[in-house]
């Protein structure tokens, strides 16, 4: 069988490349707003857009909504406390559906059941008349007049398809749509390109909160102490975890999220890197749980119920916007008239290498003692600088390495997504470029 038989309408040029023949791609649908990526930012953007009367399409590579909350099993929402709007609605609806346990005081974060979150987000999208497309990835884009994005191209079981939109929102986390469209971006630490590690999360059961509470994150024990206690137990089981500050997060009295893994030096833009990191990480999580079980006592019945469908990515492209949020904003506590949310100012850089982890370099250590304070995210940081008709929300907005380490938490992604969704709907319905919309018109 020759390669020409394997790849339809293509030919092998014997130069190390396959040349695809020209082909027409069908335009499947036309929308006011198209959102690429259905994590916390994306699903918030799509629902807000739909509720504001825009015909909205939400595209997701996985088979559920929620991104890192659901397919990534990040079942604690941080930095949500001072947020209003859709963030509070999510909390209320999760509680109403029994997804939040009231038996455990987490000390602030919202702990939830990820399966209930999946269904809730689907219900909210359907109620907002959002069209959802799973198992689909954006692979190309087309620009029209004035360098404005007009179409995207996707790949799925349905083949290669095109979609027209008036306004697009990149909530892919890694800024995939923006990069495909020619936007400039930054990645990693400016001084040396260093990046934060991946982590694969797991859900465990077979243990009881009352028996393991000294090893778990909750209001009754300090975070640092619980992590050290858990580290000693893991070491007792014969493992030294790659994340030397492991944490056990209760979801309910018998269900927990386990974070014990970090994968250093891999790029989320390289599928081979992501694959290798995921395989290594999953093996480690299994080894840690098996090791704990071997110690007996409170751990004798611990079971690993699931690991994330996707590995958790902390670092990705930071797309150039009309404003770049910086560490100076964190230090000064910057305030903006067009703020979409206020962010807790603490630096949250995870050790960028195993050497840094072993030397306990973490968080604000990377700022060498400089103090930070709460600051605002302006909507200008959500508007792409280099391509028209494109917004961002979530961790791919315009910011530097240190600010990104902080605003990437999902409690901040929700109000960013809500703001982007409302701006996109307003812009599309009035045929006004997003950067020309008066912020006061949005009612945020």
N, C-alpha and C positions, 0 to 999 in steps of 0.2 A: 504494500500500500504506500503510495507517495504522499508527500505533504499536501500536494494540491487536492488530493482526495479528502484529507482530514479537515482542511480549512476551506470552507466553501467560498468561492469568489475571491480567492487570494492566491498569491504565487510566492514561491521561495526563490530569492534572488541570489543565493549562495554567497551572500555578503554578511551573514549573521542576522539578517532581518527577514521578516515576512511582510510583503507589500500587499495591503488590502486594496481591492478594486473599489472604485467609486460606487456608492450605493445611495439610494434614497431612504431616509429614515422617516417613518410616518409620525405626524404630529397628532398625538392621541387626545390631548385636552388643552383647553385654554382657561386660565385662572387669573383672578385678581392678584392673589398672593400664593407663592409656592415656598414652603418651608422644607429645607433639607436637613434631616436629623431630628429624631423624636425623643431626645433626652429631656431632662427637666426644662431646659430653655426652649427647645423646639416645640414640645407639646404645649407649653404655656403660650408661646407665640401663636401657634395655630388656633388654639381655642379662643384667644383674645381677638385674633383676626376674624374668625368666623362669627363671633358674637357681635362684632362691629359691622356685620353685613357684607363682608368680602367673601367671594367664592374662593375657598382655600383648599390647597392640596398639601398633605403632610407625607413626606417620603422617608422611609426608615429601612436600614440594612438588615436589622434583626426581625424577629417575629413577634415583637411586643412593643408597646410604648413604654417610655420611662428611662431608657438608656441605662446609665450607671445605677439608677435606683432599682431597676428590675433585672435586666439581663446582666448587669454588673453586680447585683446583690448588695449595693451600698444602702443598707436599710436604716441608716441614721441620717437625718437632715440637720446639718450644722448651719449656723449663721442665719437662722430663720426668725429669730426672736423679734427683731424690730421691723419686720416686713409686714405690709398690709396687702390688701387686694387679693389676688389669686392664691398667694401663699397661705393666707388664712383660710380660704375656701378649701384648699386641698387638705389642710389639717382637720377642719370641721368634718369634711366628708369621710376622711379616713376613720375618724373617731366614731362617726355615726354608723359606719359599716363594721365596727369591731376590730379594726386593723391596728389600733393603738392599745397597748396594755397599760392599765392604771395601777398595776401591782408593783411597778418598779419606777422609782424616781431617777430619771436619767441625768438630772442636773441641768436640763435645758434642751438638748437635742430631741427631735421627734423620732421615736423608734416605731417602725411600722412593718407589717407583713407584706412582702413584695408581691405575692399573688393577688392580694386585694388591691394593691396599687395598680397593677396591670389593668384589672377590670374597671376600676374607677376612671382611669385616664381614657380608656376606650369609650366608656359611657359619656364622659364629658365631651369628647370629640364628636360623638354621634349627635349629642344634644346641640352642639354648636354648628352642625351641618358641615363638618370638616371631612373631606375625602381622605382616607388613609390608604397608603400603599406600602405593604411590608415586603421584605426580601428584595429590595430594590436599591440600587446604588447609583448616585449621580457620577457620570464618567466624562462629561464634556459640557461645554456651554457655548452659546452663540450671542454675539453682541450686535446691536443694530446701530441706529443713528446716535450720535453724541456719546459713543462708547458706553451705551446703556445695555445692560443685560436684557435679552429678549426671550431666550429659550434655554432649556437645559436638555441634556441627553442622558437617559438612564439605561442600565442593563439589568435584566432580570430573567426569570423563566420565560417571560413573554418576548424576550429578545431585546433589541436596541430600539428605544422609543424616544420621541421628543415631546416636550411640554412647553407651551407658551405661558408666560407670566408677565404681569405688569410690574410687580415688585417681588424680589426674592429675599429670603432670609437664610443665612448660613448658620445653622446650629449643629453642625457635624462634630463639633468639639475640636477637630484638627484643622478646621478652616479649609476643607476639601473643595467646596464650591468656589470660594474666593480665589484659591490658588489656581484652580482650573481656568478661572476667568481672567487671570493675569494680574491679580492684586499683589502688591508687595507685602512681605510679612517678615517677622522676626521669629527666631526659634532658639531656645536655650539662653544661657547666661551670656551677656555681651562680651565679657572679658575672655572667655574660653569655650563657649558653646556648650558648657555642661548642662545637663538636664536632670530633672527629678525622675525617680524610678517608677516603673509599673508596679502594681500590686494586684494579685488575684485573691478575691474574697471567697469565703466559704460560709455555709450555714451548717451549724451543728446542733444536735439534740442529744438526748440520753443523759443530760446533766441537769441538776436542779439549782436554781438561782440561790436559794438559801444555803446551799452547800458550797457553792463556788464564788460567792459574792466578794470574797477577798481578792479574787483574780479578775473580776469583771469591772467594766466602766459603769459607775453609777454615782449618785450623790453622796453615798456613805463612805466612799474611799477615794483618796486622791488619785488622779489619773496616772501620775508617775509611779506611785506605789503599786497600783493594780497591775501596771505593765511589768514592773520589776518582779512582782510575785508570779505572774504568768510566765515570764521568761525563765525563772528558776524551775518551774514545773515542766516546761518544755525541755529544758536542759536535762532534767532528771529522767525524762523519757528517751534520752539519747540523741537529741537534736539541738543544734545551735541555729536558730532561725536567721534567715537573711535580713529580716527586719528585727532588730534587737530591742525594739520597743513594742512587742506584740500586744494586741488588745482583744478582749472578749466583750462584745457589745450585746447585752440582753435585748431581745425583741419581745419576749414574754418570759414567764418563769421557767419554761422548758425549751426555749428556742433562742439561739444566739448567732450573731455574726462573728466570724473569726478573721482577724487580720494578722498574718504572721509572715508575710512574704514581701520582698522587694526585688525587682529585677533591674539591674543597673546597666546603663550604656546602650539601651535599645531605642530605636526610632519608631514612633507610631506611623510614620509615613512609609515604612518598609514592611511588607507583608511577611517576609521571611523572618525579620526581627520579631514581629508580633507573635508569629507561630512558635519560634524557639522559646521566647520568654514565657508564653502560655504553657507549653509542655513542661518546661522546668518548674514553673510556679505550681502547676497542678500536682506534680509529683511531690513537691515539698509540702504542700498543704496536707496531702494524704499522709506523708511520713510524720508530720507533727501530730496529727490526730491519732494515728496508730501508736505513736510513742506515748502520748498522754494516756491512752487506754491501757498500755502495758504497765503503767505505774499503779494501777488499781485505785482503791479508795474512791474518792468522789468522781474519778474519771473512768471507772471500770466499764461503764455503759455508753461512753461518748461515741457518737456516730457522725460521720460526715454525710449530710443529707444532699448537698449540692455545692458545686463550685460555679463561679460566674460563667455565663456563656461568653462574655467578653472580659478581657483583662482590664483592670482599671488604669486609665492613662491620665497622668497628672500634667504632662507637658505636651504641647502641640504648637501649631503655627499661631502666632499672634498677628492678626491681619491689620495692616495699616488703616487707620480711620482718620476722621476729621480732627480727633483729639486722641492723644496717647496718655493713658493713665500711668503715672510713674511712682517710684518710691518717694520722690519729693512730695507728691500729693499725700502719701501716707504719713510722712513726717510732719507736714504742715497741717494735716487734717483739712484738706481743700474742700470748699463748698462751691456748688455751681447752681445757677438758676435753672439749668436744664437737667438737674439730677434725676435719675430714675430709681436709685436706691442708695442708702448709706451703708457702708461696709465697715465691719469691725477692723481696726487697723493692724492686727497682729500678723507678723510674717509667718508663713507656714511652708517654708522650704524644707522638703524631706531631703535627707542626706543624698548628695549627688553621686556618691561613690561608696563602696564598701569601706574604704579607708576612713572616709568622713564618718560613716556610721560607727565604726569601731572607736573613733576618737570622740564620739558623742557630739559631733557638729550637726546642729539641727535648728530649724526655725530661725529665731532672731540672731543666733550665732553668726549667720551669714551677713548680717548688717553690722557686725562688730560693735554692738552695744547701742546703736542709734535707736531712739525711742520713736514709736509710731502712735498714731491715734486714728479714730474713725474718720472716714473721708467719703466723698461722693463719687459715684460713677455718672458722668454726663452722657446724655443721649448721643452726643457727637462721637463718642468712642464706639458706638454701635453702627455708625454709618461709614461704609467703605470709602476710602479716599480715591482709589484708582479706577473704580468701575461704577457707573451709574445704576440706580435701581437696586442696589444690593445693601442689605443690612446684615449685622452679625449679632448674636447673643450667646451668652455662656462664656466658656473659657477661651474662645477664639477672638474675643473683642480686642481692641487696640490697647495694648499695655506693655509694660516692661516686665522683666523676669521676676522682680520682687513683688510688684503689685499683683501680677498674675497668680503668684503662689497663694495669694490671699483671696482675691475675688472669685477664684475658680470654684469655691464651695457651692453646692447646689442650692442652698438657701438664697444665694445672690443670683443664681442663674434664673430662678423663677421670675422675679421682678424685671430682670433684663429682658427675658422672653416676652413678658406681658407688654412691656414698653415697645419692643420691636414690632410685635403683632399689631398693636394699636396704631403705631406710626405707619406701618405698611398698608393697613386697611384704609386709613385716612388718605395717604398719598395716592393709592390706586384709584379710589373712588372719585377723587378730585383732579386726577392726572397732574399732580404736582410732584416734582422730584423730592425724595425724602429730606434732602439737606435744605430745601426751601420751605419746609413746613414750620410754622411758628410753634414752638414747644407749648406755649400757653393754649393752643387750640386742642391739644390732645387730652387735657384734663387729667394728667398724671400727677 
